[in-house]
Amino acid sequence: MEENAPTNIEPAKAEPAKAKHVQSVHADAYDLDLLLSGFLGETPPVGQLPPKGERQWVDRPEQLFHVATVLKQASLIAIDAEFTQVRSRTQAESGSSVPRLSLLQLAIANRCFVVDTLRLHDLSPLATVVGDPSVAVLLHGAGADLRVMAERGLEVAHYYDLEATSRSIFGQHESSLAAMLQRAFHIRLDKSLQRTDWTRRPLPPAMIAYAARDAEVTLALHSWLDQHYHDILALHENTLVLEPVASWIEPFLYGTAQNSPEQAIADAKAKGFLREKVQIYEDCRAALVTLSHPLRRSRLLRLIADLSLTKLAPDLEPLLQAPTSDERAASVRALGRLGIKTAKTAIYPLLHDPVQDVRKAAQTALRNLGEKELPQPRVPPQRSSDGTRSWIVETAETAETAAAANGSMPDENDWKARLRSMMRE
């Protein structure tokens, strides 16, 4: 994969006039249209991609053993996987779609190995590498890659998900690898071969280069994030050591829960893990203190809202100032769902948060807490004696007159006001 020539395009920033308009919105008069899209904060200086290093195609067992020996000397390995969804049918199921690992790209400083996982059935030499807790694996969008690797016996013991890290900083709409490379290095990532058939053999050199480049730029992106956002990157460290929480909470944090929160509590009571309701509060409060991973903290906040644990509101409000957008948005949603009206004052500033996800969550929460705008009355048509009907096109003056008659002020944020503004009326 080759990127286009570097450009001088700056990351998207808010237009000064519009940004000023957003910040002048009164607490009880806001509109989704006024919440600008995208990330509105500052971006660190642009980094420099390292020169392309050596790339090696690996499709023989002896080569794979050599690669494993080299990788064992590294402390950081960027990994990317290419796989294809394959339709399979068994006696137990009429049909299913399972991923088939086709390539595995492993990049270290100045070198990248592209492993043909179709020809090499035994990947155990790599298992000792990725299973070593002292080796940090770098992934961008870890979920799918971890699953297809695990199906081939590659259980990763220590990794960072750079997509999740980027989402915590810039929001979900600007956390893709392409968006982050544009932001960090001002390069455009070629994704034209993303959905190509990776099971074809032999692979053209262009496809091999495309695959290798994803792993190489992931390694470079980690360096940029570590330089400018070290603390947030550290929060996204994943190991086999689980953060201790109550046993009934744990499935909800790792996405393995099979029952509703209410059923989980009922089961925990039946097993003697919970004896009284106060312990539910204590377990959740203890988990808030223990957990550090942003995703698991966000899931805990959702669980608290699902269980309507309103007494935990004082513990949630400090998270409105959390360093990651995941936690800020999750705490806003939880307070809104819990109906904590006293939190409105603390939520209002998040209407101007740099991350769009947080701004939207704040607006939704405020609406849930009773900050809803009243719809403007429509002017009915007038019927003439000949049967024809006519409407009055409202101007700024007639709108103000009508609003005064209704005891309110005109909503200058509605579509008519915006249209008049565009027409410079």
C-alpha positions as CSV (number, residue, x, y, z in Angstrom):
1,M,0.0,0.0,0.0
2,E,1.5,3.3,-1.1
3,E,0.3,6.7,0.1
4,N,-0.1,9.8,-2.1
5,A,2.3,12.6,-1.9
6,P,2.2,14.6,1.4
7,T,-0.2,17.5,1.3
8,N,-0.4,20.8,3.1
9,I,-4.0,20.3,4.1
10,E,-4.5,21.2,7.8
11,P,-6.8,19.1,10.0
12,A,-10.4,20.3,10.0
13,K,-10.9,23.2,12.2
14,A,-14.0,25.2,13.1
15,E,-14.7,28.4,11.3
16,P,-14.1,31.2,13.8
17,A,-17.5,32.8,13.3
18,K,-19.4,29.6,13.8
19,A,-17.3,28.6,16.8
20,K,-18.1,31.9,18.4
21,H,-21.7,31.3,17.7
22,V,-21.6,27.9,19.4
23,Q,-20.1,29.3,22.5
24,S,-22.6,32.1,22.7
25,V,-25.6,29.7,22.8
26,H,-27.6,30.2,26.0
27,A,-28.1,27.3,28.3
28,D,-31.8,26.9,27.5
29,A,-31.5,27.5,23.7
30,Y,-29.4,25.1,21.8
31,D,-29.9,23.1,18.6
32,L,-28.2,20.1,17.1
33,D,-27.5,22.1,14.0
34,L,-25.3,24.5,16.0
35,L,-23.1,21.7,17.3
36,L,-20.3,21.7,14.7
37,S,-19.1,18.3,13.4
38,G,-15.6,17.0,13.8
39,F,-12.9,17.6,16.3
40,L,-12.6,21.3,17.4
41,G,-9.4,21.1,19.5
42,E,-5.8,21.7,18.7
43,T,-3.6,19.1,16.9
44,P,0.1,18.6,17.9
45,P,2.8,19.3,15.3
46,V,2.9,17.1,12.2
47,G,5.3,14.2,12.5
48,Q,7.7,12.7,10.0
49,L,7.2,9.1,8.7
50,P,10.4,7.0,8.8
51,P,11.8,5.8,5.5
52,K,10.5,2.5,4.2
53,G,12.5,-0.4,5.6
54,E,13.1,-3.9,4.3
55,R,10.1,-6.0,3.5
56,Q,10.2,-9.8,3.4
57,W,7.7,-12.3,2.1
58,V,7.5,-15.3,4.4
59,D,5.9,-18.5,3.1
60,R,8.2,-21.3,4.3
61,P,8.6,-22.9,7.8
62,E,12.3,-22.2,8.0
63,Q,11.7,-18.5,7.2
64,L,9.0,-18.3,9.9
65,F,11.4,-19.7,12.5
66,H,13.9,-17.0,11.5
67,V,11.3,-14.3,11.7
68,A,10.3,-15.4,15.2
69,T,13.9,-15.3,16.3
70,V,14.2,-11.7,15.0
71,L,10.9,-10.6,16.6
72,K,11.8,-11.9,20.0
73,Q,14.5,-9.2,20.2
74,A,11.9,-6.5,19.8
75,S,9.9,-4.8,22.5
76,L,7.3,-3.3,20.1
77,I,5.6,-5.1,17.1
78,A,3.0,-3.5,15.0
79,I,0.6,-6.2,13.5
80,D,-2.0,-6.0,10.9
81,A,-4.1,-8.9,9.5
82,E,-5.8,-9.4,6.2
83,F,-8.6,-11.8,6.1
84,T,-11.6,-12.8,4.0
85,Q,-15.1,-13.7,5.1
86,V,-15.8,-17.3,3.9
87,R,-19.2,-18.9,3.7
88,S,-19.1,-22.4,5.3
89,R,-21.8,-25.0,5.9
90,T,-21.9,-27.7,8.5
91,Q,-24.4,-30.3,9.7
92,A,-25.0,-28.2,12.8
93,E,-25.8,-25.0,11.0
94,S,-27.3,-24.1,7.7
95,G,-24.7,-21.6,6.9
96,S,-22.2,-19.2,8.6
97,S,-19.6,-16.6,7.7
98,V,-16.2,-17.0,9.3
99,P,-13.1,-15.0,8.7
100,R,-10.2,-16.7,7.1
101,L,-6.7,-15.3,7.9
102,S,-4.9,-14.8,4.7
103,L,-1.9,-12.6,5.6
104,L,-0.2,-11.4,8.8
105,Q,2.0,-8.4,8.6
106,L,4.5,-7.8,11.5
107,A,6.5,-4.5,11.5
108,I,9.4,-3.5,13.7
109,A,11.9,-0.7,13.2
110,N,13.2,-0.7,9.6
111,R,11.7,-4.2,8.8
112,C,8.4,-5.7,8.0
113,F,7.5,-9.4,7.5
114,V,4.5,-10.4,5.4
115,V,3.5,-13.9,6.4
116,D,1.5,-16.1,4.1
117,T,-0.9,-17.7,6.6
118,L,-2.6,-19.7,3.9
119,R,0.4,-21.7,3.0
120,L,1.9,-21.8,6.5
121,H,-0.5,-23.9,8.5
122,D,1.7,-24.0,11.7
123,L,2.1,-20.5,13.1
124,S,3.3,-21.7,16.5
125,P,6.7,-20.0,16.2
126,L,4.8,-16.7,16.3
127,A,2.7,-17.8,19.2
128,T,5.7,-17.6,21.5
129,V,6.3,-14.0,20.4
130,V,2.8,-12.5,20.7
131,G,2.2,-14.5,23.9
132,D,5.2,-13.0,25.6
133,P,4.0,-10.3,28.1
134,S,7.2,-8.4,27.7
135,V,6.4,-7.8,24.0
136,A,3.9,-5.0,23.3
137,V,1.8,-5.6,20.2
138,L,0.4,-2.6,18.4
139,L,-3.0,-2.9,16.6
140,H,-5.4,-0.4,15.0
141,G,-8.9,-1.7,15.6
142,A,-7.9,-4.7,17.6
143,G,-11.2,-6.7,17.8
144,A,-11.3,-8.5,14.5
145,D,-7.5,-9.0,14.2
146,L,-7.4,-10.6,17.7
147,R,-10.2,-12.9,16.9
148,V,-8.8,-14.2,13.6
149,M,-5.3,-14.6,15.2
150,A,-6.7,-16.5,18.1
151,E,-8.4,-18.9,15.7
152,R,-4.9,-19.8,14.4
153,G,-3.5,-20.2,17.9
154,L,-2.0,-16.7,18.3
155,E,-3.1,-15.4,21.7
156,V,-1.8,-11.9,22.3
157,A,-0.8,-11.3,25.9
158,H,0.0,-7.6,25.8
159,Y,-1.3,-5.0,23.3
160,Y,-2.4,-1.4,22.6
161,D,-5.3,-0.6,20.4
162,L,-4.4,2.6,18.6
163,E,-7.9,3.0,17.1
164,A,-9.4,3.1,20.6
165,T,-6.6,5.5,21.8
166,S,-7.3,7.8,18.9
167,R,-11.1,7.6,19.6
168,S,-10.4,8.7,23.2
169,I,-8.6,11.8,22.0
170,F,-10.4,12.8,18.8
171,G,-13.7,11.0,18.8
172,Q,-15.1,8.0,16.9
173,H,-15.5,9.8,13.6
174,E,-11.8,10.7,13.3
175,S,-10.1,7.6,14.7
176,S,-9.6,5.5,11.6
177,L,-6.1,4.8,10.4
178,A,-6.6,7.0,7.3
179,A,-7.9,9.9,9.4
180,M,-5.1,9.6,12.0
181,L,-2.3,9.5,9.3
182,Q,-3.8,12.6,7.7
183,R,-3.7,14.3,11.1
184,A,-0.4,13.0,12.4
185,F,1.7,13.0,9.2
186,H,-0.4,14.9,6.5
187,I,-0.5,11.9,4.2
188,R,-3.4,10.3,2.5
189,L,-3.7,6.5,3.0
190,D,-4.6,4.5,-0.1
191,K,-7.4,2.0,0.9
192,S,-8.3,1.0,-2.6
193,L,-7.3,-2.6,-2.0
194,Q,-8.9,-3.0,1.4
195,R,-11.7,-5.3,0.2
196,T,-9.7,-7.2,-2.4
197,D,-9.4,-11.0,-2.4
198,W,-6.4,-11.7,-0.2
199,T,-6.7,-15.5,-0.8
200,R,-5.5,-15.2,-4.4
201,R,-2.0,-16.6,-5.0
202,P,0.5,-15.4,-6.1
203,L,-0.1,-12.0,-4.7
204,P,1.1,-9.1,-6.9
205,P,3.9,-7.0,-5.5
206,A,1.6,-4.0,-5.2
207,M,-0.7,-6.0,-2.9
208,I,2.2,-7.1,-0.7
209,A,3.5,-3.5,-0.4
210,Y,-0.1,-2.4,0.4
211,A,-0.4,-4.9,3.2
212,A,3.1,-4.2,4.6
213,R,2.4,-0.4,4.7
214,D,-0.5,-0.7,7.1
215,A,1.7,-2.4,9.7
216,E,4.6,0.1,9.1
217,V,2.4,3.2,9.5
218,T,0.8,1.7,12.7
219,L,4.2,1.6,14.2
220,A,4.9,5.2,13.2
221,L,1.5,6.3,14.6
222,H,2.3,4.7,17.9
223,S,5.4,6.8,18.1
224,W,3.4,10.0,17.4
225,L,0.7,9.2,20.0
226,D,3.3,8.2,22.6
227,Q,5.1,11.5,22.1
228,H,2.0,13.8,22.4
229,Y,-0.6,11.7,24.3
230,H,1.5,9.3,26.4
231,D,-0.9,9.3,29.4
232,I,-4.0,8.4,27.3
233,L,-2.0,5.8,25.4
234,A,-1.0,4.2,28.7
235,L,-4.7,3.9,29.7
236,H,-5.3,1.7,26.6
237,E,-2.7,-0.9,27.6
238,N,-4.3,-4.4,27.6
239,T,-2.8,-7.4,29.4
240,L,-4.0,-10.8,30.6
241,V,-4.1,-9.3,34.1
242,L,-7.8,-8.4,34.8
243,E,-8.7,-5.4,36.9
244,P,-10.4,-6.8,40.1
245,V,-14.1,-6.1,40.3
246,A,-17.1,-7.9,41.7
247,S,-17.8,-11.2,39.8
248,W,-21.3,-10.2,38.8
249,I,-20.0,-6.9,37.2
250,E,-17.1,-8.5,35.2
251,P,-19.1,-9.9,32.3
252,F,-20.6,-6.5,31.5
253,L,-17.1,-4.9,31.3
254,Y,-15.7,-7.5,28.9
255,G,-18.7,-7.9,26.7
256,T,-19.5,-11.5,27.7
257,A,-22.7,-10.9,29.6
258,Q,-25.4,-13.4,28.6
259,N,-28.2,-11.9,30.9
260,S,-29.6,-8.5,31.7
261,P,-28.2,-6.6,34.6
262,E,-31.3,-7.4,36.7
263,Q,-31.0,-11.1,36.0
264,A,-27.3,-11.0,36.8
265,I,-28.1,-9.4,40.2
266,A,-30.8,-12.1,40.8
267,D,-28.3,-14.8,40.0
268,A,-25.6,-13.2,42.2
269,K,-28.1,-13.1,45.1
270,A,-29.1,-16.7,44.5
271,K,-25.4,-17.7,44.7
272,G,-24.8,-15.7,47.9
273,F,-22.5,-13.1,46.2
274,L,-25.0,-10.3,47.0
275,R,-27.1,-10.0,50.2
276,E,-28.5,-6.5,50.1
277,K,-28.9,-3.7,47.7
278,V,-26.3,-1.5,49.4
279,Q,-23.7,-4.0,48.3
280,I,-24.6,-3.3,44.6
281,Y,-23.7,0.4,45.2
282,E,-20.5,-0.6,47.0
283,D,-19.4,-3.0,44.3
284,C,-20.0,-0.4,41.5
285,R,-18.3,2.4,43.5
286,A,-15.3,0.1,44.1
287,A,-15.1,-0.7,40.4
288,L,-15.1,3.0,39.6
289,V,-12.0,3.4,41.7
290,T,-10.3,0.2,40.5
291,L,-10.9,0.4,36.7
292,S,-8.5,2.5,34.6
293,H,-9.3,1.3,31.0
294,P,-11.6,3.8,29.3
295,L,-13.7,1.2,27.5
296,R,-14.4,-0.8,30.7
297,R,-15.1,2.4,32.7
298,S,-17.6,3.4,30.0
299,R,-19.3,0.1,30.2
300,L,-19.5,0.3,34.0
301,L,-21.2,3.7,33.6
302,R,-23.8,2.2,31.3
303,L,-24.4,-0.6,33.8
304,I,-24.9,2.0,36.6
305,A,-27.5,3.8,34.4
306,D,-29.2,0.5,33.4
307,L,-29.6,-0.3,37.1
308,S,-30.8,3.3,38.0
309,L,-28.2,3.6,40.7
310,T,-29.0,7.3,41.3
311,K,-27.1,7.5,44.6
312,L,-23.8,7.1,42.6
313,A,-24.4,10.5,40.8
314,P,-21.8,12.3,43.0
315,D,-19.3,9.6,41.9
316,L,-20.1,10.2,38.3
317,E,-19.9,14.0,38.0
318,P,-16.1,14.2,38.4
319,L,-15.8,12.0,35.3
320,L,-17.3,14.8,33.2
321,Q,-13.7,16.2,33.3
322,A,-12.1,12.8,32.5
323,P,-9.1,13.0,30.1
324,T,-10.7,10.6,27.6
325,S,-13.8,11.4,25.5
326,D,-15.1,7.9,26.1
327,E,-15.5,8.6,29.8
328,R,-16.8,12.1,29.4
329,A,-19.5,11.0,27.0
330,A,-20.4,7.9,29.1
331,S,-20.7,9.9,32.3
332,V,-22.9,12.5,30.5
333,R,-25.2,9.8,29.2
334,A,-25.4,8.1,32.6
335,L,-26.3,11.3,34.4
336,G,-28.9,12.1,31.8
337,R,-30.5,8.6,32.0
338,L,-30.5,8.8,35.7
339,G,-32.4,12.0,35.6
340,I,-29.9,14.0,37.8
341,K,-31.1,17.5,37.2
342,T,-28.5,19.0,39.6
343,A,-25.9,17.9,37.1
344,K,-27.1,20.3,34.4
345,T,-24.7,23.1,35.4
346,A,-21.8,20.7,35.1
347,I,-23.0,19.3,31.8
348,Y,-23.5,22.6,30.0
349,P,-19.8,23.3,29.3
350,L,-19.5,20.0,27.5
351,L,-21.7,21.4,24.7
352,H,-18.4,23.0,23.7
353,D,-16.2,20.0,24.2
354,P,-13.6,19.5,21.5
355,V,-14.9,16.0,20.7
356,Q,-18.2,15.8,18.7
357,D,-19.3,12.6,20.5
358,V,-19.2,14.4,23.9
359,R,-21.1,17.4,22.5
360,K,-23.9,15.2,21.2
361,A,-24.0,13.3,24.4
362,A,-24.3,16.5,26.4
363,Q,-27.1,17.8,24.2
364,T,-29.1,14.6,24.5
365,A,-28.6,14.5,28.3
366,L,-29.8,18.1,28.7
367,R,-32.9,17.3,26.7
368,N,-33.5,14.2,28.8
369,L,-33.2,16.5,31.9
370,G,-36.0,18.8,30.7
371,E,-34.1,21.4,28.6
372,K,-36.4,20.9,25.6
373,E,-37.2,23.7,23.2
374,L,-40.9,24.5,22.5
375,P,-41.9,24.2,18.8
376,Q,-42.8,27.4,17.1
377,P,-46.5,27.7,16.1
378,R,-47.2,27.4,12.4
379,V,-49.1,30.2,10.6
380,P,-52.3,28.6,9.1
381,P,-53.2,29.3,5.4
382,Q,-55.9,31.8,4.6
383,R,-58.8,30.7,2.3
384,S,-60.2,33.3,-0.1
385,S,-63.8,33.5,-1.3
386,D,-62.9,31.8,-4.6
387,G,-61.5,28.8,-2.8
388,T,-57.8,29.5,-3.2
389,R,-55.4,29.5,-0.3
390,S,-52.5,31.7,0.5
391,W,-49.7,31.6,3.1
392,I,-47.7,34.4,4.7
393,V,-43.9,34.1,4.2
394,E,-42.6,35.2,7.6
395,T,-40.0,37.9,7.8
396,A,-37.8,38.9,10.8
397,E,-40.3,41.6,11.7
398,T,-43.4,39.5,11.5
399,A,-41.7,36.7,13.4
400,E,-40.8,39.0,16.2
401,T,-44.4,40.4,16.3
402,A,-45.9,36.9,16.4
403,A,-43.5,35.8,19.1
404,A,-44.3,38.9,21.2
405,A,-48.0,38.1,20.9
406,N,-47.3,34.6,22.2
407,G,-45.2,35.9,25.0
408,S,-41.9,34.6,23.7
409,M,-38.9,35.7,21.5
410,P,-38.4,34.4,18.0
411,D,-36.1,31.4,17.6
412,E,-33.3,32.7,15.4
413,N,-31.9,29.2,15.1
414,D,-34.8,27.9,13.1
415,W,-34.6,27.2,9.4
416,K,-36.3,30.4,8.4
417,A,-33.7,32.5,10.3
418,R,-30.9,30.5,8.8
419,L,-32.4,31.0,5.3
420,R,-32.7,34.7,5.8
421,S,-29.1,34.8,7.0
422,M,-27.9,33.0,3.9
423,M,-29.8,35.4,1.7
424,R,-28.3,38.3,3.7
425,E,-31.7,39.8,4.4
